[in-house]
Amino acid sequence: MILAVDQGTSSTKATLFDASGAPVASAAVPLVQSHPSPGWVEQDAVLILGSVREVIARIADEHAVEAVALSTQRESALVWDRASGQPVGPMLGWQDRRTASRAVAHAAQAARVRAITGLPLDPMFSALKLAWLLDRVDPDRSRSRRGELAVGTVDSWLVTALTGEHRIEAGNASRTQLLDLGTGEWSEELCELFDIPDALLPRVAASDEPTAELTDLPGRSIHAILGDSHAALFGHGVRRPGAVKATYGTGSSVMGLAADAGDIPDGLVGTLAWRLGDVPQVAFEGNILASGATLAWLSRLLSRPVEELVALARDVPSTHGVTLVPAMSGLGAPHWDPDARAVLVGFDLGTEPAVLARAAMEAIAHQITDVLDAAATAAPIESILADGAPAADDFLMQLQADVAGRTVRRPELTGLSARGAAQLAAETIGGSFDAVESTTFTPAGDNRATRAQWSRALNLTRKEN
């Protein structure tokens, strides 16, 4: 039995998988975010740790667990006191944009940063957030250099708290904007640029390197750690370049394997998918900032549950010319414009909630398609491997196929990030999982008109317009 913990933005979930890869038990604890100022997104690291301990306990109290796997949200940032093990500030989430001005201040180094890390200089990644946190608790970095503080992403925080090892999984490390994609180690140049002393940083570990024993589960270790999008790609069975997956969630990630760090399409980023032993696997990725978050925003605006909005969207055949571009926190891939602002165009006095709901769902599909089109400049993409909670909706998947003009294949198993991490853990102890059956959605009709309508609206979000 493999226990996979999927630590996400809105909840921490645990799924127990048997030797074939079938889920046999699950548990979940909801989590909240706070938004102290516009563009700020924070979470309580202590509550996150408590949620992980709770879901592990719920499963382990009822079932024998041979190994644990961990899938986590990425691009997070937190600082903690080494002696007490307690955070000295909030955890800044991947959506946090408070460091946008710092990104502008470092604009002259953007090309160099991307050459080293594969990533554009953007507030989404952890380095700028870590510097912001340190400026508030250790402005002269004296405590950092004395070894009193530690930094990490959420996976590093959890492993440290659960096992005592200060380490970070290679794929998550590649999302910090401090890792040299070529060497797989921390970049001294970037640590100096972002003013993050290397004494703070965790050791970079392989994705399949077992941890020390879990204090909460004596005799057991975490055998696999992956970022959530990376875990989903692994769970789809992708092991070589050619296939592309789209993970739908609060935001979305479109990812595929690349031959090497020099094979990244324009507008997309380079990252480590995973490192198995000493062998790194490079991937390209496009990150979308607002997917499920778009429906959540509309739900709050209209005071209607998301489920009701999705049902309404199914009842209208089109948006009647209404287009929503949800650049509430700027635009991610392939545009990378932190100054872009959300627009809603084409509405009138007769526009109904159902039309707005469909426009919000079409916005998810269009953003995914923008990334797919960018990726297709390097190699043709004929189908999309879909996962994530929103992907369970047949209407959205058919909408995605129609908008993208590509076949969508969705595994008949939710929680693919958890399964992917569990699958890697199983392989580390000599096991293997069965293949997962998929449902196929085939595009219908011509997508040129709706794509042109989206492009016109997209242009209105840009600062120069």
N, C-alpha and C positions, 0 to 999 in steps of 0.2 A: 504494500500500500504506500503510495506517494501522496503526501499532503502538500498541496500547492497553495501558497498565500499570494493573493493578487492585491497589492496595496495601491489603490487608486485615489483619484481626487475626491470623489464623493462617497466612497466606502472602502472598507477593507473586507475582502471575501476570502474564504478558504474552501477548497474543493479537494476531496479525497478521491484519488484515482486507483483503480485496481490494476493488476498486471497487464491487462489488455488496453488500458487507457480509458476505460469507461468510468464516469463519475458515479460514486456510490454514497457520498454524503457531502453536505455543504453547510456553511455558516457565513453570516455577514453582519457587519457593524457599520451603520451609517456615520459619515463624517461631515463636518461643515467647514466652510471657508469664511473668512472675514475680509471686509473691504474697507479699511480705515480711511482711505482717500481714493479719489478716482485713479483707476489703473493699478491699485495695490491689491494683491491677492495673498493672504496669509493663512497658515494653518498652525495648529498647536501640535508640535512634535511629540509631546508627552501623550496627548490623546491618541495620536497615530500609533505610537508604541503600545499603548493600552489596548487598542483595537486589534493589533496583531496578536498580542498575548491572549486576548479573549477568544478569537476565532481558532487559534491553535488548541487552546484548552477545550473548547466545545467539541472539536473533532477527536482529539487525543483521549478525552475521557471516555469515549464510546468505542474507539477503534484502535487497533494496533497500527502504528506508523513506523515504516522502515526508514524513510528518508523524507526530508522537507525540501521544497523548492520555493523560490521567491521571485515574483514578478512585481515591478514597482513603476509608479509614475516617475517621470524623468525631469531633468533640468531644475530640480528643486535645490534649495540652498539653506543650510543652517549651521550655526556655530554653537559648540557646547564646551563646558568646563570639563577638562580631563579628570580632575580630582573627584568632583561630585557626580559627573556623568549627566548633569542637567543642562538643558539649552540655556543660552544667555540672550535669547531673543526669539522671535517667531521664525517659523519655517516659511520662506518665500516660495510660492508655488510657480509652476512653469508658465502660468499666464501672467505673472506679475510684470508690470511695465514701468515701475518707478525709476528704473535706471536708464530710461530713454535718453536723457540729456547726457549721461556719461558715455553712452554709445556714440553720440554726436561728437563729444570731446575727443574721442579716440579715433575719429573717422580717418585721420591720416594713416593710421596703422591697420585699417580694415583689410587691405589686400594682404598684408603680411600675416595677419591673424588667420585669414582664410587659407592661405598657403600652408600654414602649419597644422591647423585643426580640421580643415574641410568645411568650416562653419562660417557663415556671415556674421559680422559684428552686430549682434542684436540682443535686446534686453531679455529675450527668452532664455538664453543660456546662463549657466550658473556663475561664471566668473564675476561679472559685474554685480550680481546680487551678493556674492560673498564679500566683495570689497565694500559694498554699502553696509552690510551688517558689521563688518570689522571696524569700519569708521565710527560706529556708535559704541562699541564696547572696548575697542583697543586702537584708538586713532593713531598712536605712534608705533603700533605693532610690537611693543615691548613684551606684553604678555604672550603674544604669538611666538616670538623668538625664544622665550624662556620655556616653551613647551607646555604652557598652562592651558591653552585652548586647542580645540580640534575643529576641523570643518569637514563637511561632506554633503552628499546628496542623501535622499531619504533611505536608499538602500544601505549606504555606509553607516548612517545613524542607527538603523535597525540592527545591522550585523554587530556593530560595536556594543549596543545595549543588550543584545541577546546572547552574545558569545564572548565579548571582551576583546575581539580583534578589530583594530581600526584599519579597515580595508574597503576598497570600492571595486565593484565589478567593471571590467574593461569597457563594455559597451556604455554603461552609465558614465564612466569617466570620460568617454569621448564626447559626451554632451555638456561637459563643464566649460568648454572652450579653454582648457588649460592643458589638454593632452595633445602631444605630438602624434598625429595620425600615422606618420611614417615609422616612428620608433616604438609607439605604444607606451611611452613613458611621459611623465610630466615635463613640460617645456620650461626650462629656466627663464627663457626670454619672456614668455607670457606671464609667468609668476611675477616677474619684475614689473612688467607692463601694468598688470592689474593690482600690484602691491599686495600679493598674497604670499607670505613667507612659506617656503616649502616644508618647514617644520610642522605646519598645520595639517598638511595633506595626508590622506590615507594611502596605504600601499595599493597599487593597482594589481588586481588578482584576475585570473582566468575565470570565465563564466562557469566552468565545470570544476573549479577547485573547491573541495569540501571545506567548510568552516570548522572551527573548533566546536566542541560539544555545546549544545543549547542548554542554557541554565534552566529554561522552562520545560525541557524535554530531555532529561538525562539519558545519555547513551546515543542520542540522535544528533545529526548535523544537517546543515543546509548544504545540499549537494549541487544545486544549480541556482544561479541568480542571473536574471535578464531584465532589461528594461521592458516595459509592457509591449511596446510596438515590436521590439526584437523577438520577444517571446511569442507573439502572434505569428510572426514570419516563420519562426522555427516550428510552431504548431501546424502551420499550413504544409509543412514538409518541404519547404524551399531550401535547397542546399547548393544551388548553383545559379548563376545569372540567367535571366530570361522570364521568370514569373514575378509579378508585382502584386502586393497585397495592400488593401486599404482597411485600416482600423478606424471604425466610427465610434466616437465617444463625445465627451465634452468638447474636445477638439478632435482633429483627425490626423492620422499619419499614413502617408503613402510611401511604401518602402520596397526596394528590390535589391538583390545582391549585385555588386559590381566586380569587374575583373581585378581592379586595383584602384588606388586613390586618385589616379589620373583619369579615371573613366567615369566622371561625375557630370551629368548633363547640366547645362546652364540653368540657373534659377533654383536648383536643388542643392542639397548639402551632402557632404561626405561624412560618414560616421562608421564606427565599428559595429557591425551587427552582433558579433560575439567573438570571444577568443576561446578556443577549445585547446587546452594545454598551452603550447607555445605557438599555435597557429591562429593568426587573426583573420577575420573575414570582413572585408570592407563592404559597405552598402551605400546606396544613395537614398535620400529621403526628402520628402516634402511635408512640412508641418503646416496644418491649417488650424488657426487659432479658435474659430467659433463654428462648431458643427452642432452637436447637441445643445451647446450653450445658446445657439440661436433660437431654438424652440423654447428653451427655458426662459429666455428674455421675453419672447412673445407671450408665453404663459403668464408671466408676471404683469406684463403690460395690459393684457386683456382679462386678467383674473379668471383664466380657464385652465384646467389641467392639461398637461402636454398630451395625454392620451386622447382627450376630447379634440384638441387641435388637429392631431393626426387623423382622427376619424373625419373631421370636417374637410381636411385637405383631399381625402379620397372622393368626396362628393362633387368636386368641381373638375371639369375636364381640362382647364388651363388656368393661368394666372390673369388672363384677359389683359395682358400687357404690363402687369405689375411685376416689378423686380426688386428684390431686397438683396443688398450686398452687405453682409454683417461684419463690417470692418470696425467693430466696437473697440478693438485694441490694436488697430492697424491691420495690415495685411501680411500674412505669412507667405509661404512658398506658393508660386514661384516668383512673386512680386517683391516681397521683402520691403514693405513700405510702412514703417512705424507711424508715419504721419497721415496715412489714409484714414478717412472717416466714413462711417456707415452711411448708406443712402437707401431711401425707399422711393422709387420713381414709378410713375404711370398710374397712381391711384386717383380716385375721384370720390365724389359724395356717395356713390353707389357701391364702393368697395366694401365687401363683407369680410368678417373674420375668416371664413373658409378660404377666400382668395389669399389673404395674408398668410395663412397657415401653409397653403400650397407653395407660395413664394418662398417661405422659410425653408421648406423641404427641398425645393429646387435649388436654393442657394447652397445647401450641403452638397448636392450632386454636381453643381457647376464648379465649386471649389476643388472637389476631387478631380474633376475632369481637367481643370487648369493644370494640375500637377501631372496628371497622366500625359497630357499633350506635351509638357516640357520633357518628361522622361522619354517620350516616343521619338524625340529628336536624336537620341542615341541608338535606340533599337525599337522595332515595332512592338506595340503592346496590343494584343488581341483580346485579352480577358483580364478580369480583375478578381482577385481572391479577397472576399469580404469577410470581416469579423467585427466584433464589438456589439454591445447591447442594441444600438439602433439598427444594426444590420438584420436583426430578427424580423423586422417589419418588411413584408413582401412588397408593399406599395413603394417604400423607399428604394428597395433593391431594383424594382422594375423601372422606377424613375431614374435611378443611376444608370442602368443599361441604356435607356432611351437618350438621356442627356449626353452620355459619353460615346454612344454609338459603339459600345463594346459589350461582350458577354460578361456577365457577373456570375461568379460561382461562390456560393455560400455554404460552408460546412454545416451539417446538421448537428452542430454542437455549439452551445454558447460558452462564453468564457475561454476563448482560444488562447488568450495570454496565459492563463493558469495552466491550461493543458500543455502549451509549449514548454513552459518552465518545468512542469512535471515530467514531460517526455525527456528533456535533457537530463534531469535527475535520474530517471529510470535507466538511461543509457550509461550513466556513470557507475551504476551498480550492476551492470550486465543485463538489463532488461530492454524491452522494446514495446512500443504501442502499436495497435492495429490502425490501419488507415481509416479516415473519417469519410462517410458518405456526404455528397454535396447536392444542393439544389441549384439549377442553372436558370438564369434570367437572360432572355435574348432580346436585343434592342428591336424596337418597332418604329417605323417611320423615319423621317429625315430630321436630324437634329440641327441643321444649319441655321434656321430662323431663331430658335430659342438660344443658341450659342451667340448669335449676333446681338440679340437683345441683351444678353448678359454682358457682353463686351462693352456695349454702349454705357450701361449702368456702371460697370467697373471703372471706366475712365473718369466718371464723375467723382469717384472717391479720392482721386489723387490730388495732392496738394497743389500741383501746378494748374489744376483746373478749378 
